[in-house]
């Protein structure tokens, strides 16, 4: 039986759109420059790009640990068990420590595309004790808010039979392109679908756009009427929940924005296995501040120094 040949196909998500808007050169490194690294013998430039692609900052990693701990809470609830706020906090701390050990030593090198590798460790940036303490406090605050806030009571009480998504990576087709969506949690109550997104940082305008792309996903995958969707941005670190009822005007604006973003990506897309690179399609951002915390600053020839 012939092995299916992998192709570098264009796909879209809200996070990839943000990356594209921030710096097209970053997008090129992340989506094209490492393509085929697994076939590279001996390891060379593509492998090096892949290593940089996997880098994550300390705050982003702390947020990922919160997400995974909450996902574990849902797994236990599905099986009829539960966690206290302290147990949820300890779960996130254990995840954080495991990743820290991988990153601080050489553990990440065994499976660099599947392991934790902190930006700060890679670039030898000293991590002050105040920063690790701030991360610990964030883990504790998020766990306590998730488990004890009245605003999240509907989430904690939702029966597993009503769940539609729990950190589930899924796709649908739009304009002939695969669209990715990963709602943190979605459940149905009567005719209403509630879509939740956990955030560990401060509120940002683009958070609402991301949530609206999840509403578009719900309409496509679950045949949900837009008027029957309610979006919830849960800022666990800020101890705040923003509820956003969906209306057709805002959903249409989100779809138009997604269309514009996707069409721009289509114009630049190419197959590294077959097509020549036109680097002019991938200009580096002229804003030096964006380069300081870019994963690829160590290998990007046009990074602002």
Order of alpha helices (4+ residues) and beta strands (2+ residues): beta-alpha-alpha-alpha-alpha-alpha-alpha-alpha-alpha-beta-beta-beta-beta-beta-alpha-beta-beta-alpha-alpha
